């Protein structure tokens, strides 16, 4: 666990703790709908919960606050941050959340392309170097650090057959500044959940504007 993950867990101990139990329940209901992952599959369950907590921490505004846990945490009296932690928070608030294409792995450097911005990036000396596939687009969050980035835990990989749909939707977002990429990325996560749930349904029937499975 790196220093950013430790800090995130410290903050979530408050915002996902007993005082926010109702908030957390509502957030899970919205995020997972009826596709909460089965705890009998520990690897998949951990991956899905990492996606949820990334979204809850970085993206979802707390009801009554109008800000995310990351944005509001320094105003919470119960939380105390060192000077070093405050510096880490500033890096976290500059995180990049997007859809990416894996380009190559060179030594421990992961070369990727931000599909929204059409920009190539390098995550140097990445501790996460496995699981990437040139045939799969993936969602991730990158925290800037020096001349590189650190991946957060909440990856979401999409099947190869979804590339055409994702590419076409990204083009629409580039042309329309009123479209919110966060909404689209969350929609894709839910499509991935449906893809896992309905094994008998072709992926292109789920990753579609005319989806038959209620997304």
DAVEN-V777498 format. One record per pair of residues at least 6 apart in sequence whose ideal C-beta (glycine too) atoms are under 6 Angstrom apart, sorted by sequence separation. I is the first residue (numbers start at 1). GAP is how many residues later the second one is. D is the distance in Angstrom with one decimal. If there is no record, write none. Layout:
I_GAP_D / I_GAP_D
This chain:
39_6_5.1 / 61_6_5.9 / 73_6_5.8 / 173_6_4.6 / 37_7_5.4 / 61_7_5.8 / 65_7_5.3 / 104_7_4.8 / 113_7_5.2 / 142_7_3.9 / 143_7_4.7 / 205_7_5.9 / 206_7_5.8 / 16_8_5.3 / 37_8_4.7 / 103_8_4.1 / 173_8_5.9 / 195_8_5.7 / 103_9_5.9 / 112_9_5.5 / 102_10_5.8 / 103_10_5.9 / 37_11_4.1 / 111_11_5.4 / 140_11_5.7 / 141_11_4.3 / 195_11_5.2 / 57_12_5.2 / 58_12_5.7 / 100_12_4.5 / 101_12_4.5 / 194_12_5.0 / 57_13_5.7 / 109_13_5.4 / 110_13_4.4 / 100_14_6.0 / 101_14_6.0 / 109_15_5.1 / 140_15_5.4 / 191_15_5.4 / 198_15_5.9 / 98_16_4.9 / 99_16_4.6 / 110_16_4.6 / 191_16_5.4 / 108_17_4.8 / 138_17_5.8 / 139_17_4.2 / 98_18_5.2 / 108_18_5.8 / 138_19_4.6 / 194_19_5.0 / 31_21_5.3 / 108_21_6.0 / 136_21_4.9 / 137_21_5.1 / 70_22_6.0 / 128_23_5.1 / 105_24_5.9 / 124_24_3.9 / 191_24_5.6 / 135_25_4.4 / 190_25_5.6 / 123_26_4.9 / 137_26_6.0 / 27_29_5.4 / 137_29_5.4 / 102_30_4.1 / 102_32_5.5 / 27_33_5.9 / 156_33_5.2 / 101_36_5.8 / 156_36_5.6 / 99_38_5.6 / 100_38_5.7 / 99_40_5.6 / 100_40_5.8 / 162_41_5.8 / 161_42_4.4 / 165_42_4.4 / 161_43_5.3 / 97_44_4.8 / 159_44_4.7 / 162_45_3.9 / 95_46_5.2 / 96_46_4.5 / 139_46_5.5 / 95_48_4.9 / 8_49_6.0 / 94_50_5.4 / 92_51_5.7 / 91_52_5.6 / 91_53_5.8 / 15_54_4.1 / 115_55_5.4 / 11_58_5.8 / 11_62_4.9 / 14_65_6.0 / 116_65_5.8 / 7_78_5.7 / 7_81_5.4 / 54_87_5.9 / 54_98_5.4 / 54_100_3.2 / 50_103_3.9 / 51_103_4.2 / 50_104_4.6 / 51_105_5.7 / 59_123_5.8 / 4_139_5.7 / 35_158_3.8 / 35_162_5.4
